[in-house]
Amino acid sequence: MAESLGARIKRLRQERELTLQVVADELGLTPAAISHWESGRIIPKDKKLQDLAKVLGVTFAALKGTKSAVDGQRTPMAEISDILWDAKQRIARLMGCEPQDVELEWHIKR
């Protein structure tokens, strides 16, 4: 079974020997908020995950679990996730808002 986002956040935090308080302070949040992420009660928005990835020293794709666990190769979903994140950042800059305020929708026609 694949590791959940919350479990991945907790594992990465503990591997780096960071306390909930330290991570919370870096993100301007409470330790309870980070705990809610780790337990899966709350799923953070992509902007917070981007910030968390920086604190944990990993890529956004690695934090979201969109890399292959077997060989470390990027999956198509990892590439798509990064493309969409970049697009959201560019659109937000042009529109004068935050990336988390931009919602993108995409479809694949087959």
N, CA, C and O atoms as a GROMACS GRO file, in nm:
protein
  440
    1MET      N    1   0.083  -0.118   0.000
    1MET     CA    2   0.000   0.000   0.000
    1MET      C    3   0.088   0.125   0.000
    1MET      O    4   0.190   0.129   0.068
    2ALA      N    5   0.048   0.224  -0.076
    2ALA     CA    6   0.126   0.346  -0.088
    2ALA      C    7   0.120   0.428   0.041
    2ALA      O    8   0.019   0.428   0.111
    3GLU      N    9   0.227   0.494   0.069
    3GLU     CA   10   0.236   0.579   0.187
    3GLU      C   11   0.145   0.700   0.169
    3GLU      O   12   0.146   0.764   0.064
    4SER      N   13   0.067   0.733   0.270
    4SER     CA   14  -0.021   0.849   0.263
    4SER      C   15   0.061   0.977   0.274
    4SER      O   16   0.175   0.976   0.319
    5LEU      N   17   0.000   1.087   0.231
    5LEU     CA   18   0.067   1.217   0.240
    5LEU      C   19   0.104   1.247   0.386
    5LEU      O   20   0.216   1.288   0.415
    6GLY      N   21   0.009   1.226   0.477
    6GLY     CA   22   0.035   1.253   0.618
    6GLY      C   23   0.150   1.171   0.673
    6GLY      O   24   0.236   1.223   0.744
    7ALA      N   25   0.152   1.043   0.640
    7ALA     CA   26   0.260   0.955   0.686
    7ALA      C   27   0.393   1.000   0.627
    7ALA      O   28   0.496   0.994   0.695
    8ARG      N   29   0.392   1.044   0.502
    8ARG     CA   30   0.515   1.090   0.437
    8ARG      C   31   0.566   1.216   0.506
    8ARG      O   32   0.686   1.230   0.531
    9ILE      N   33   0.474   1.309   0.536
    9ILE     CA   34   0.514   1.432   0.605
    9ILE      C   35   0.580   1.397   0.739
    9ILE      O   36   0.687   1.447   0.772
   10LYS      N   37   0.515   1.311   0.814
   10LYS     CA   38   0.567   1.272   0.946
   10LYS      C   39   0.702   1.204   0.934
   10LYS      O   40   0.795   1.234   1.009
   11ARG      N   41   0.713   1.110   0.840
   11ARG     CA   42   0.840   1.037   0.821
   11ARG      C   43   0.953   1.133   0.786
   11ARG      O   44   1.061   1.126   0.845
   12LEU      N   45   0.928   1.222   0.690
   12LEU     CA   46   1.032   1.316   0.648
   12LEU      C   47   1.071   1.410   0.762
   12LEU      O   48   1.189   1.440   0.780
   13ARG      N   49   0.972   1.455   0.838
   13ARG     CA   50   1.001   1.543   0.952
   13ARG      C   51   1.086   1.470   1.055
   13ARG      O   52   1.186   1.524   1.104
   14GLN      N   53   1.048   1.348   1.087
   14GLN     CA   54   1.122   1.272   1.188
   14GLN      C   55   1.261   1.233   1.139
   14GLN      O   56   1.356   1.232   1.218
   15GLU      N   57   1.275   1.200   1.011
   15GLU     CA   58   1.407   1.167   0.956
   15GLU      C   59   1.503   1.284   0.970
   15GLU      O   60   1.624   1.265   0.986
   16ARG      N   61   1.450   1.405   0.966
   16ARG     CA   62   1.532   1.525   0.978
   16ARG      C   63   1.542   1.573   1.122
   16ARG      O   64   1.601   1.677   1.151
   17GLU      N   65   1.483   1.494   1.213
   17GLU     CA   66   1.484   1.524   1.356
   17GLU      C   67   1.429   1.663   1.386
   17GLU      O   68   1.483   1.737   1.468
   18LEU      N   69   1.320   1.698   1.316
   18LEU     CA   70   1.252   1.825   1.338
   18LEU      C   71   1.128   1.801   1.423
   18LEU      O   72   1.054   1.706   1.400
   19THR      N   73   1.107   1.886   1.520
   19THR     CA   74   0.987   1.875   1.602
   19THR      C   75   0.870   1.942   1.531
   19THR      O   76   0.887   2.019   1.438
   20LEU      N   77   0.750   1.909   1.578
   20LEU     CA   78   0.630   1.975   1.525
   20LEU      C   79   0.643   2.126   1.544
   20LEU      O   80   0.606   2.204   1.455
   21GLN      N   81   0.696   2.168   1.658
   21GLN     CA   82   0.710   2.311   1.687
   21GLN      C   83   0.803   2.380   1.588
   21GLN      O   84   0.772   2.489   1.539
   22VAL      N   85   0.916   2.317   1.558
   22VAL     CA   86   1.012   2.377   1.464
   22VAL      C   87   0.949   2.394   1.326
   22VAL      O   88   0.959   2.501   1.265
   23VAL      N   89   0.885   2.290   1.276
   23VAL     CA   90   0.821   2.297   1.145
   23VAL      C   91   0.710   2.403   1.146
   23VAL      O   92   0.697   2.482   1.053
   24ALA      N   93   0.630   2.402   1.252
   24ALA     CA   94   0.522   2.500   1.264
   24ALA      C   95   0.576   2.642   1.264
   24ALA      O   96   0.522   2.730   1.196
   25ASP      N   97   0.682   2.666   1.339
   25ASP     CA   98   0.743   2.800   1.345
   25ASP      C   99   0.792   2.844   1.206
   25ASP      O  100   0.773   2.959   1.167
   26GLU      N  101   0.855   2.752   1.134
   26GLU     CA  102   0.906   2.784   1.000
   26GLU      C  103   0.792   2.823   0.904
   26GLU      O  104   0.811   2.906   0.815
   27LEU      N  105   0.675   2.763   0.924
   27LEU     CA  106   0.561   2.786   0.834
   27LEU      C  107   0.463   2.889   0.888
   27LEU      O  108   0.366   2.923   0.821
   28GLY      N  109   0.489   2.940   1.009
   28GLY     CA  110   0.397   3.037   1.068
   28GLY      C  111   0.264   2.975   1.108
   28GLY      O  112   0.160   3.040   1.100
   29LEU      N  113   0.269   2.849   1.152
   29LEU     CA  114   0.149   2.776   1.191
   29LEU      C  115   0.165   2.726   1.334
   29LEU      O  116   0.265   2.752   1.400
   30THR      N  117   0.065   2.653   1.380
   30THR     CA  118   0.073   2.590   1.512
   30THR      C  119   0.117   2.445   1.496
   30THR      O  120   0.098   2.385   1.390
   31PRO      N  121   0.177   2.389   1.602
   31PRO     CA  122   0.210   2.246   1.596
   31PRO      C  123   0.087   2.160   1.571
   31PRO      O  124   0.096   2.055   1.506
   32ALA      N  125  -0.028   2.202   1.623
   32ALA     CA  126  -0.151   2.125   1.602
   32ALA      C  127  -0.185   2.117   1.454
   32ALA      O  128  -0.233   2.013   1.407
   33ALA      N  129  -0.161   2.224   1.380
   33ALA     CA  130  -0.190   2.223   1.236
   33ALA      C  131  -0.104   2.117   1.165
   33ALA      O  132  -0.154   2.042   1.082
   34ILE      N  133   0.024   2.113   1.199
   34ILE     CA  134   0.113   2.014   1.138
   34ILE      C  135   0.069   1.874   1.178
   34ILE      O  136   0.070   1.782   1.095
   35SER      N  137   0.030   1.857   1.303
   35SER     CA  138  -0.018   1.727   1.350
   35SER      C  139  -0.142   1.683   1.273
   35SER      O  140  -0.156   1.565   1.240
   36HIS      N  141  -0.231   1.777   1.243
   36HIS     CA  142  -0.351   1.745   1.164
   36HIS      C  143  -0.312   1.699   1.024
   36HIS      O  144  -0.374   1.609   0.968
   37TRP      N  145  -0.209   1.761   0.966
   37TRP     CA  146  -0.162   1.718   0.834
   37TRP      C  147  -0.110   1.574   0.843
   37TRP      O  148  -0.144   1.490   0.760
   38GLU      N  149  -0.028   1.549   0.945
   38GLU     CA  150   0.035   1.418   0.959
   38GLU      C  151  -0.068   1.308   0.984
   38GLU      O  152  -0.048   1.194   0.942
   39SER      N  153  -0.174   1.341   1.052
   39SER     CA  154  -0.277   1.240   1.081
   39SER      C  155  -0.373   1.223   0.964
   39SER      O  156  -0.451   1.128   0.962
   40GLY      N  157  -0.368   1.314   0.867
   40GLY     CA  158  -0.459   1.306   0.753
   40GLY      C  159  -0.593   1.372   0.778
   40GLY      O  160  -0.682   1.367   0.692
   41ARG      N  161  -0.609   1.436   0.894
   41ARG     CA  162  -0.736   1.505   0.922
   41ARG      C  163  -0.754   1.627   0.833
   41ARG      O  164  -0.866   1.663   0.798
   42ILE      N  165  -0.643   1.690   0.797
   42ILE     CA  166  -0.645   1.807   0.709
   42ILE      C  167  -0.543   1.785   0.599
   42ILE      O  168  -0.431   1.741   0.626
   43ILE      N  169  -0.581   1.815   0.476
   43ILE     CA  170  -0.489   1.807   0.362
   43ILE      C  171  -0.448   1.951   0.330
   43ILE      O  172  -0.533   2.033   0.293
   44PRO      N  173  -0.320   1.983   0.342
   44PRO     CA  174  -0.277   2.120   0.314
   44PRO      C  175  -0.287   2.155   0.167
   44PRO      O  176  -0.277   2.069   0.080
   45LYS      N  177  -0.307   2.282   0.140
   45LYS     CA  178  -0.310   2.331   0.002
   45LYS      C  179  -0.169   2.324  -0.056
   45LYS      O  180  -0.070   2.316   0.018
   46ASP      N  181  -0.161   2.328  -0.188
   46ASP     CA  182  -0.033   2.314  -0.256
   46ASP      C  183   0.069   2.420  -0.212
   46ASP      O  184   0.188   2.389  -0.202
   47LYS      N  185   0.026   2.541  -0.186
   47LYS     CA  186   0.120   2.646  -0.144
   47LYS      C  187   0.187   2.608  -0.014
   47LYS      O  188   0.308   2.623   0.001
   48LYS      N  189   0.109   2.558   0.081
   48LYS     CA  190   0.167   2.515   0.209
   48LYS      C  191   0.258   2.394   0.189
   48LYS      O  192   0.361   2.382   0.255
   49LEU      N  193   0.220   2.305   0.097
   49LEU     CA  194   0.306   2.190   0.069
   49LEU      C  195   0.438   2.234   0.006
   49LEU      O  196   0.543   2.178   0.034
   50GLN      N  197   0.432   2.336  -0.080
   50GLN     CA  198   0.555   2.390  -0.139
   50GLN      C  199   0.645   2.443  -0.028
   50GLN      O  200   0.765   2.415  -0.026
   51ASP      N  201   0.587   2.520   0.063
   51ASP     CA  202   0.664   2.575   0.175
   51ASP      C  203   0.718   2.464   0.263
   51ASP      O  204   0.834   2.469   0.306
   52LEU      N  205   0.636   2.363   0.290
   52LEU     CA  206   0.679   2.250   0.372
   52LEU      C  207   0.793   2.174   0.306
   52LEU      O  208   0.888   2.132   0.372
   53ALA      N  209   0.783   2.156   0.175
   53ALA     CA  210   0.890   2.086   0.102
   53ALA      C  211   1.023   2.158   0.122
   53ALA      O  212   1.126   2.093   0.140
   54LYS      N  213   1.021   2.290   0.119
   54LYS     CA  214   1.144   2.366   0.141
   54LYS      C  215   1.198   2.343   0.282
   54LYS      O  216   1.318   2.324   0.302
   55VAL      N  217   1.109   2.347   0.380
   55VAL     CA  218   1.150   2.325   0.519
   55VAL      C  219   1.211   2.186   0.536
   55VAL      O  220   1.310   2.169   0.606
   56LEU      N  221   1.151   2.087   0.471
   56LEU     CA  222   1.199   1.949   0.483
   56LEU      C  223   1.315   1.917   0.389
   56LEU      O  224   1.376   1.811   0.400
   57GLY      N  225   1.344   2.008   0.298
   57GLY     CA  226   1.456   1.988   0.206
   57GLY      C  227   1.430   1.883   0.099
   57GLY      O  228   1.521   1.812   0.057
   58VAL      N  229   1.305   1.875   0.054
   58VAL     CA  230   1.269   1.781  -0.053
   58VAL      C  231   1.196   1.858  -0.162
   58VAL      O  232   1.156   1.972  -0.143
   59THR      N  233   1.179   1.792  -0.276
   59THR     CA  234   1.104   1.854  -0.384
   59THR      C  235   0.954   1.843  -0.356
   59THR      O  236   0.910   1.758  -0.279
   60PHE      N  237   0.879   1.929  -0.420
   60PHE     CA  238   0.733   1.926  -0.411
   60PHE      C  239   0.682   1.789  -0.456
   60PHE      O  240   0.594   1.731  -0.391
   61ALA      N  241   0.736   1.737  -0.566
   61ALA     CA  242   0.693   1.607  -0.618
   61ALA      C  243   0.724   1.495  -0.518
   61ALA      O  244   0.642   1.404  -0.500
   62ALA      N  245   0.840   1.501  -0.454
   62ALA     CA  246   0.875   1.398  -0.356
   62ALA      C  247   0.781   1.404  -0.237
   62ALA      O  248   0.739   1.301  -0.185
   63LEU      N  249   0.748   1.525  -0.193
   63LEU     CA  250   0.657   1.539  -0.079
   63LEU      C  251   0.518   1.486  -0.113
   63LEU      O  252   0.454   1.422  -0.031
   64LYS      N  253   0.473   1.514  -0.234
   64LYS     CA  254   0.340   1.468  -0.274
   64LYS      C  255   0.338   1.320  -0.309
   64LYS      O  256   0.231   1.260  -0.323
   65GLY      N  257   0.457   1.260  -0.323
   65GLY     CA  258   0.463   1.117  -0.352
   65GLY      C  259   0.441   1.086  -0.498
   65GLY      O  260   0.389   0.979  -0.532
   66THR      N  261   0.480   1.177  -0.584
   66THR     CA  262   0.459   1.155  -0.727
   66THR      C  263   0.587   1.110  -0.797
   66THR      O  264   0.600   1.124  -0.919
   67LYS      N  265   0.681   1.056  -0.720
   67LYS     CA  266   0.799   0.990  -0.777
   67LYS      C  267   0.783   0.842  -0.759
   67LYS      O  268   0.720   0.797  -0.664
   68SER      N  269   0.838   0.767  -0.849
   68SER     CA  270   0.832   0.622  -0.838
   68SER      C  271   0.910   0.578  -0.715
   68SER      O  272   1.025   0.618  -0.696
   69ALA      N  273   0.849   0.495  -0.633
   69ALA     CA  274   0.916   0.447  -0.512
   69ALA      C  275   1.022   0.344  -0.545
   69ALA      O  276   1.112   0.319  -0.464
   70VAL      N  277   1.014   0.283  -0.662
   70VAL     CA  278   1.105   0.174  -0.696
   70VAL      C  279   1.239   0.225  -0.747
   70VAL      O  280   1.344   0.184  -0.697
   71ASP      N  281   1.236   0.314  -0.844
   71ASP     CA  282   1.362   0.352  -0.907
   71ASP      C  283   1.393   0.500  -0.898
   71ASP      O  284   1.493   0.545  -0.955
   72GLY      N  285   1.311   0.579  -0.828
   72GLY     CA  286   1.338   0.720  -0.813
   72GLY      C  287   1.309   0.802  -0.938
   72GLY      O  288   1.328   0.924  -0.938
   73GLN      N  289   1.263   0.738  -1.043
   73GLN     CA  290   1.231   0.810  -1.166
   73GLN      C  291   1.101   0.888  -1.149
   73GLN      O  292   1.010   0.844  -1.079
   74ARG      N  293   1.094   1.000  -1.213
   74ARG     CA  294   0.973   1.081  -1.208
   74ARG      C  295   0.863   1.015  -1.289
   74ARG      O  296   0.886   0.965  -1.399
   75THR      N  297   0.746   1.016  -1.233
   75THR     CA  298   0.630   0.961  -1.303
   75THR      C  299   0.567   1.070  -1.388
   75THR      O  300   0.595   1.188  -1.368
   76PRO      N  301   0.483   1.033  -1.484
   76PRO     CA  302   0.412   1.136  -1.561
   76PRO      C  303   0.332   1.230  -1.470
   76PRO      O  304   0.324   1.349  -1.498
   77MET      N  305   0.272   1.177  -1.363
   77MET     CA  306   0.197   1.263  -1.273
   77MET      C  307   0.287   1.364  -1.201
   77MET      O  308   0.243   1.475  -1.171
   78ALA      N  309   0.411   1.326  -1.173
   78ALA     CA  310   0.505   1.420  -1.111
   78ALA      C  311   0.533   1.534  -1.207
   78ALA      O  312   0.535   1.651  -1.167
   79GLU      N  313   0.553   1.501  -1.333
   79GLU     CA  314   0.577   1.605  -1.433
   79GLU      C  315   0.456   1.696  -1.447
   79GLU      O  316   0.470   1.818  -1.451
   80ILE      N  317   0.337   1.637  -1.453
   80ILE     CA  318   0.213   1.716  -1.465
   80ILE      C  319   0.195   1.804  -1.342
   80ILE      O  320   0.159   1.921  -1.356
   81SER      N  321   0.219   1.750  -1.224
   81SER     CA  322   0.206   1.828  -1.101
   81SER      C  323   0.298   1.950  -1.103
   81SER      O  324   0.257   2.060  -1.067
   82ASP      N  325   0.422   1.930  -1.145
   82ASP     CA  326   0.516   2.041  -1.152
   82ASP      C  327   0.475   2.144  -1.258
   82ASP      O  328   0.486   2.264  -1.234
   83ILE      N  329   0.427   2.098  -1.372
   83ILE     CA  330   0.382   2.189  -1.478
   83ILE      C  331   0.265   2.273  -1.428
   83ILE      O  332   0.261   2.394  -1.449
   84LEU      N  333   0.169   2.208  -1.362
   84LEU     CA  334   0.052   2.280  -1.312
   84LEU      C  335   0.092   2.379  -1.203
   84LEU      O  336   0.039   2.491  -1.199
   85TRP      N  337   0.183   2.340  -1.116
   85TRP     CA  338   0.228   2.431  -1.010
   85TRP      C  339   0.295   2.554  -1.073
   85TRP      O  340   0.268   2.667  -1.031
   86ASP      N  341   0.382   2.532  -1.171
   86ASP     CA  342   0.447   2.644  -1.239
   86ASP      C  343   0.345   2.735  -1.306
   86ASP      O  344   0.355   2.857  -1.298
   87ALA      N  345   0.245   2.675  -1.371
   87ALA     CA  346   0.140   2.754  -1.437
   87ALA      C  347   0.062   2.836  -1.335
   87ALA      O  348   0.034   2.954  -1.360
   88LYS      N  349   0.028   2.777  -1.221
   88LYS     CA  350  -0.044   2.850  -1.117
   88LYS      C  351   0.038   2.968  -1.067
   88LYS      O  352  -0.017   3.075  -1.044
   89GLN      N  353   0.167   2.950  -1.050
   89GLN     CA  354   0.252   3.059  -1.004
   89GLN      C  355   0.258   3.172  -1.108
   89GLN      O  356   0.249   3.289  -1.072
   90ARG      N  357   0.272   3.138  -1.233
   90ARG     CA  358   0.279   3.239  -1.339
   90ARG      C  359   0.147   3.314  -1.351
   90ARG      O  360   0.146   3.437  -1.364
   91ILE      N  361   0.036   3.241  -1.348
   91ILE     CA  362  -0.096   3.305  -1.358
   91ILE      C  363  -0.119   3.397  -1.238
   91ILE      O  364  -0.168   3.509  -1.254
   92ALA      N  365  -0.083   3.351  -1.120
   92ALA     CA  366  -0.100   3.433  -1.000
   92ALA      C  367  -0.019   3.562  -1.009
   92ALA      O  368  -0.069   3.669  -0.973
   93ARG      N  369   0.105   3.553  -1.057
   93ARG     CA  370   0.187   3.674  -1.074
   93ARG      C  371   0.120   3.772  -1.168
   93ARG      O  372   0.113   3.891  -1.140
   94LEU      N  373   0.069   3.720  -1.282
   94LEU     CA  374   0.005   3.807  -1.381
   94LEU      C  375  -0.123   3.870  -1.328
   94LEU      O  376  -0.156   3.984  -1.362
   95MET      N  377  -0.195   3.796  -1.245
   95MET     CA  378  -0.325   3.843  -1.194
   95MET      C  379  -0.313   3.916  -1.060
   95MET      O  380  -0.412   3.970  -1.010
   96GLY      N  381  -0.194   3.917  -1.002
   96GLY     CA  382  -0.175   3.986  -0.875
   96GLY      C  383  -0.239   3.916  -0.757
   96GLY      O  384  -0.290   3.980  -0.666
   97CYS      N  385  -0.237   3.782  -0.758
   97CYS     CA  386  -0.294   3.706  -0.646
   97CYS      C  387  -0.196   3.596  -0.606
   97CYS      O  388  -0.084   3.589  -0.658
   98GLU      N  389  -0.238   3.513  -0.514
   98GLU     CA  390  -0.154   3.403  -0.465
   98GLU      C  391  -0.182   3.276  -0.546
   98GLU      O  392  -0.294   3.255  -0.592
   99PRO      N  393  -0.081   3.189  -0.564
   99PRO     CA  394  -0.103   3.064  -0.639
   99PRO      C  395  -0.215   2.978  -0.584
   99PRO      O  396  -0.285   2.911  -0.660
  100GLN      N  397  -0.234   2.979  -0.452
  100GLN     CA  398  -0.341   2.897  -0.395
  100GLN      C  399  -0.479   2.950  -0.430
  100GLN      O  400  -0.579   2.881  -0.411
  101ASP      N  401  -0.485   3.074  -0.482
  101ASP     CA  402  -0.613   3.130  -0.525
  101ASP      C  403  -0.645   3.096  -0.670
  101ASP      O  404  -0.753   3.130  -0.720
  102VAL      N  405  -0.553   3.029  -0.737
  102VAL     CA  406  -0.572   2.991  -0.878
  102VAL      C  407  -0.609   2.843  -0.883
  102VAL      O  408  -0.539   2.759  -0.826
  103GLU      N  409  -0.716   2.813  -0.951
  103GLU     CA  410  -0.757   2.674  -0.971
  103GLU      C  411  -0.749   2.643  -1.119
  103GLU      O  412  -0.803   2.716  -1.202
  104LEU      N  413  -0.681   2.535  -1.152
  104LEU     CA  414  -0.668   2.492  -1.290
  104LEU      C  415  -0.742   2.360  -1.308
  104LEU      O  416  -0.747   2.278  -1.216
  105GLU      N  417  -0.796   2.341  -1.424
  105GLU     CA  418  -0.865   2.216  -1.456
  105GLU      C  419  -0.808   2.168  -1.588
  105GLU      O  420  -0.785   2.248  -1.679
  106TRP      N  421  -0.786   2.038  -1.600
  106TRP     CA  422  -0.734   1.983  -1.724
  106TRP      C  423  -0.800   1.849  -1.751
  106TRP      O  424  -0.843   1.778  -1.661
  107HIS      N  425  -0.806   1.819  -1.878
  107HIS     CA  426  -0.867   1.693  -1.924
  107HIS      C  427  -0.782   1.634  -2.035
  107HIS      O  428  -0.716   1.706  -2.110
  108ILE      N  429  -0.782   1.504  -2.044
  108ILE     CA  430  -0.714   1.436  -2.154
  108ILE      C  431  -0.820   1.374  -2.242
  108ILE      O  432  -0.901   1.293  -2.197
  109LYS      N  433  -0.819   1.414  -2.370
  109LYS     CA  434  -0.914   1.356  -2.464
  109LYS      C  435  -0.849   1.233  -2.525
  109LYS      O  436  -0.735   1.237  -2.570
  110ARG      N  437  -0.922   1.126  -2.526
  110ARG     CA  438  -0.868   1.002  -2.583
  110ARG      C  439  -0.955   0.956  -2.696
  110ARG      O  440  -0.927   0.853  -2.757
   0.00000   0.00000   0.00000
